[in-house]
Amino acid sequence: MVKIRLARFGRTHHPIYRIVAMDSKSPREGHYLDILGTYDPKSGNVINLNKEAIDQWIKKGAQLSDRVKAILKQANANVNANS
């Protein structure tokens, strides 16, 4: 099953997360299928999203993680999530 979730990048004590589509059994920094955006919680919650790509993955059956749902809600992203 494909999930849209966060992958941690950045440096020590300053994480930057990529919003990625990846297999649900892959490790957090493992192989991802597509980069859908970024999230920087330290720099004033900077969020960059590719809404079209997120919609395409959801149409293909990808599930959103709880944290990604919260980030999309925070960004006021109108994504067609069925959950």
PyMOL CGO cylinders between C-alpha atoms (Angstrom):
from pymol import cmd
from pymol.cgo import CYLINDER

trace = [
    CYLINDER, 0.00, 0.00, 0.00, 1.26, 3.48, -0.87, 0.3, 1, 1, 1, 1, 1, 1,
    CYLINDER, 1.26, 3.48, -0.87, 1.14, 6.13, 1.85, 0.3, 1, 1, 1, 1, 1, 1,
    CYLINDER, 1.14, 6.13, 1.85, 1.76, 9.85, 1.65, 0.3, 1, 1, 1, 1, 1, 1,
    CYLINDER, 1.76, 9.85, 1.65, 3.94, 10.58, 4.67, 0.3, 1, 1, 1, 1, 1, 1,
    CYLINDER, 3.94, 10.58, 4.67, 6.94, 12.52, 5.95, 0.3, 1, 1, 1, 1, 1, 1,
    CYLINDER, 6.94, 12.52, 5.95, 10.59, 11.64, 5.32, 0.3, 1, 1, 1, 1, 1, 1,
    CYLINDER, 10.59, 11.64, 5.32, 13.10, 13.40, 7.59, 0.3, 1, 1, 1, 1, 1, 1,
    CYLINDER, 13.10, 13.40, 7.59, 16.03, 15.30, 6.08, 0.3, 1, 1, 1, 1, 1, 1,
    CYLINDER, 16.03, 15.30, 6.08, 18.03, 18.32, 7.20, 0.3, 1, 1, 1, 1, 1, 1,
    CYLINDER, 18.03, 18.32, 7.20, 20.67, 18.41, 9.90, 0.3, 1, 1, 1, 1, 1, 1,
    CYLINDER, 20.67, 18.41, 9.90, 20.95, 17.74, 13.63, 0.3, 1, 1, 1, 1, 1, 1,
    CYLINDER, 20.95, 17.74, 13.63, 18.40, 19.74, 15.64, 0.3, 1, 1, 1, 1, 1, 1,
    CYLINDER, 18.40, 19.74, 15.64, 16.99, 21.32, 12.45, 0.3, 1, 1, 1, 1, 1, 1,
    CYLINDER, 16.99, 21.32, 12.45, 14.80, 18.77, 10.68, 0.3, 1, 1, 1, 1, 1, 1,
    CYLINDER, 14.80, 18.77, 10.68, 13.27, 19.44, 7.28, 0.3, 1, 1, 1, 1, 1, 1,
    CYLINDER, 13.27, 19.44, 7.28, 10.66, 16.97, 6.12, 0.3, 1, 1, 1, 1, 1, 1,
    CYLINDER, 10.66, 16.97, 6.12, 9.77, 15.97, 2.59, 0.3, 1, 1, 1, 1, 1, 1,
    CYLINDER, 9.77, 15.97, 2.59, 6.18, 15.00, 1.95, 0.3, 1, 1, 1, 1, 1, 1,
    CYLINDER, 6.18, 15.00, 1.95, 6.60, 11.85, -0.13, 0.3, 1, 1, 1, 1, 1, 1,
    CYLINDER, 6.60, 11.85, -0.13, 4.65, 8.96, -1.59, 0.3, 1, 1, 1, 1, 1, 1,
    CYLINDER, 4.65, 8.96, -1.59, 6.23, 5.70, -0.48, 0.3, 1, 1, 1, 1, 1, 1,
    CYLINDER, 6.23, 5.70, -0.48, 5.40, 2.11, 0.30, 0.3, 1, 1, 1, 1, 1, 1,
    CYLINDER, 5.40, 2.11, 0.30, 3.97, 1.79, 3.81, 0.3, 1, 1, 1, 1, 1, 1,
    CYLINDER, 3.97, 1.79, 3.81, 6.59, -0.83, 4.74, 0.3, 1, 1, 1, 1, 1, 1,
    CYLINDER, 6.59, -0.83, 4.74, 9.59, 1.31, 3.73, 0.3, 1, 1, 1, 1, 1, 1,
    CYLINDER, 9.59, 1.31, 3.73, 11.72, 2.92, 6.45, 0.3, 1, 1, 1, 1, 1, 1,
    CYLINDER, 11.72, 2.92, 6.45, 11.27, 6.65, 7.11, 0.3, 1, 1, 1, 1, 1, 1,
    CYLINDER, 11.27, 6.65, 7.11, 14.28, 7.69, 5.00, 0.3, 1, 1, 1, 1, 1, 1,
    CYLINDER, 14.28, 7.69, 5.00, 13.88, 4.78, 2.58, 0.3, 1, 1, 1, 1, 1, 1,
    CYLINDER, 13.88, 4.78, 2.58, 13.11, 4.69, -1.12, 0.3, 1, 1, 1, 1, 1, 1,
    CYLINDER, 13.11, 4.69, -1.12, 10.26, 7.00, -2.08, 0.3, 1, 1, 1, 1, 1, 1,
    CYLINDER, 10.26, 7.00, -2.08, 8.20, 7.07, -5.27, 0.3, 1, 1, 1, 1, 1, 1,
    CYLINDER, 8.20, 7.07, -5.27, 7.61, 10.81, -5.58, 0.3, 1, 1, 1, 1, 1, 1,
    CYLINDER, 7.61, 10.81, -5.58, 8.36, 14.05, -3.70, 0.3, 1, 1, 1, 1, 1, 1,
    CYLINDER, 8.36, 14.05, -3.70, 5.10, 15.94, -3.14, 0.3, 1, 1, 1, 1, 1, 1,
    CYLINDER, 5.10, 15.94, -3.14, 6.29, 18.85, -1.02, 0.3, 1, 1, 1, 1, 1, 1,
    CYLINDER, 6.29, 18.85, -1.02, 8.39, 20.01, 1.91, 0.3, 1, 1, 1, 1, 1, 1,
    CYLINDER, 8.39, 20.01, 1.91, 7.69, 21.03, 5.50, 0.3, 1, 1, 1, 1, 1, 1,
    CYLINDER, 7.69, 21.03, 5.50, 10.06, 23.05, 7.71, 0.3, 1, 1, 1, 1, 1, 1,
    CYLINDER, 10.06, 23.05, 7.71, 8.70, 23.20, 11.28, 0.3, 1, 1, 1, 1, 1, 1,
    CYLINDER, 8.70, 23.20, 11.28, 11.60, 25.31, 12.64, 0.3, 1, 1, 1, 1, 1, 1,
    CYLINDER, 11.60, 25.31, 12.64, 11.34, 28.23, 10.19, 0.3, 1, 1, 1, 1, 1, 1,
    CYLINDER, 11.34, 28.23, 10.19, 7.80, 29.34, 10.96, 0.3, 1, 1, 1, 1, 1, 1,
    CYLINDER, 7.80, 29.34, 10.96, 6.13, 26.18, 9.61, 0.3, 1, 1, 1, 1, 1, 1,
    CYLINDER, 6.13, 26.18, 9.61, 7.09, 26.78, 5.96, 0.3, 1, 1, 1, 1, 1, 1,
    CYLINDER, 7.09, 26.78, 5.96, 5.04, 24.43, 3.77, 0.3, 1, 1, 1, 1, 1, 1,
    CYLINDER, 5.04, 24.43, 3.77, 5.52, 23.87, 0.02, 0.3, 1, 1, 1, 1, 1, 1,
    CYLINDER, 5.52, 23.87, 0.02, 3.04, 21.53, -1.68, 0.3, 1, 1, 1, 1, 1, 1,
    CYLINDER, 3.04, 21.53, -1.68, 2.45, 20.10, -5.13, 0.3, 1, 1, 1, 1, 1, 1,
    CYLINDER, 2.45, 20.10, -5.13, -1.34, 19.80, -4.81, 0.3, 1, 1, 1, 1, 1, 1,
    CYLINDER, -1.34, 19.80, -4.81, -1.84, 18.31, -8.28, 0.3, 1, 1, 1, 1, 1, 1,
    CYLINDER, -1.84, 18.31, -8.28, 0.59, 15.48, -7.56, 0.3, 1, 1, 1, 1, 1, 1,
    CYLINDER, 0.59, 15.48, -7.56, -1.02, 14.83, -4.16, 0.3, 1, 1, 1, 1, 1, 1,
    CYLINDER, -1.02, 14.83, -4.16, -4.45, 14.61, -5.83, 0.3, 1, 1, 1, 1, 1, 1,
    CYLINDER, -4.45, 14.61, -5.83, -3.09, 12.18, -8.43, 0.3, 1, 1, 1, 1, 1, 1,
    CYLINDER, -3.09, 12.18, -8.43, -1.63, 9.88, -5.76, 0.3, 1, 1, 1, 1, 1, 1,
    CYLINDER, -1.63, 9.88, -5.76, -4.88, 9.95, -3.78, 0.3, 1, 1, 1, 1, 1, 1,
    CYLINDER, -4.88, 9.95, -3.78, -6.80, 9.01, -6.94, 0.3, 1, 1, 1, 1, 1, 1,
    CYLINDER, -6.80, 9.01, -6.94, -4.40, 6.07, -7.36, 0.3, 1, 1, 1, 1, 1, 1,
    CYLINDER, -4.40, 6.07, -7.36, -5.33, 4.89, -3.86, 0.3, 1, 1, 1, 1, 1, 1,
    CYLINDER, -5.33, 4.89, -3.86, -2.61, 6.35, -1.65, 0.3, 1, 1, 1, 1, 1, 1,
    CYLINDER, -2.61, 6.35, -1.65, -3.49, 6.93, 2.00, 0.3, 1, 1, 1, 1, 1, 1,
    CYLINDER, -3.49, 6.93, 2.00, -2.52, 10.07, 3.94, 0.3, 1, 1, 1, 1, 1, 1,
    CYLINDER, -2.52, 10.07, 3.94, -0.72, 9.74, 7.27, 0.3, 1, 1, 1, 1, 1, 1,
    CYLINDER, -0.72, 9.74, 7.27, -2.25, 11.57, 10.23, 0.3, 1, 1, 1, 1, 1, 1,
    CYLINDER, -2.25, 11.57, 10.23, 0.56, 14.13, 10.34, 0.3, 1, 1, 1, 1, 1, 1,
    CYLINDER, 0.56, 14.13, 10.34, 0.30, 14.87, 6.61, 0.3, 1, 1, 1, 1, 1, 1,
    CYLINDER, 0.30, 14.87, 6.61, -3.46, 15.38, 7.03, 0.3, 1, 1, 1, 1, 1, 1,
    CYLINDER, -3.46, 15.38, 7.03, -2.73, 17.93, 9.77, 0.3, 1, 1, 1, 1, 1, 1,
    CYLINDER, -2.73, 17.93, 9.77, -0.14, 19.71, 7.61, 0.3, 1, 1, 1, 1, 1, 1,
    CYLINDER, -0.14, 19.71, 7.61, -2.54, 19.90, 4.66, 0.3, 1, 1, 1, 1, 1, 1,
    CYLINDER, -2.54, 19.90, 4.66, -5.23, 21.28, 6.95, 0.3, 1, 1, 1, 1, 1, 1,
    CYLINDER, -5.23, 21.28, 6.95, -2.76, 23.84, 8.33, 0.3, 1, 1, 1, 1, 1, 1,
    CYLINDER, -2.76, 23.84, 8.33, -1.86, 24.89, 4.76, 0.3, 1, 1, 1, 1, 1, 1,
    CYLINDER, -1.86, 24.89, 4.76, -5.56, 25.16, 3.82, 0.3, 1, 1, 1, 1, 1, 1,
    CYLINDER, -5.56, 25.16, 3.82, -4.92, 22.74, 0.96, 0.3, 1, 1, 1, 1, 1, 1,
    CYLINDER, -4.92, 22.74, 0.96, -8.13, 21.57, -0.68, 0.3, 1, 1, 1, 1, 1, 1,
    CYLINDER, -8.13, 21.57, -0.68, -7.04, 18.03, -1.42, 0.3, 1, 1, 1, 1, 1, 1,
    CYLINDER, -7.04, 18.03, -1.42, -9.64, 15.43, -2.34, 0.3, 1, 1, 1, 1, 1, 1,
    CYLINDER, -9.64, 15.43, -2.34, -8.93, 12.94, 0.44, 0.3, 1, 1, 1, 1, 1, 1,
    CYLINDER, -8.93, 12.94, 0.44, -11.58, 10.27, 0.85, 0.3, 1, 1, 1, 1, 1, 1,
    CYLINDER, -11.58, 10.27, 0.85, -10.86, 9.67, 4.53, 0.3, 1, 1, 1, 1, 1, 1,
]
cmd.load_cgo(trace, "trace")
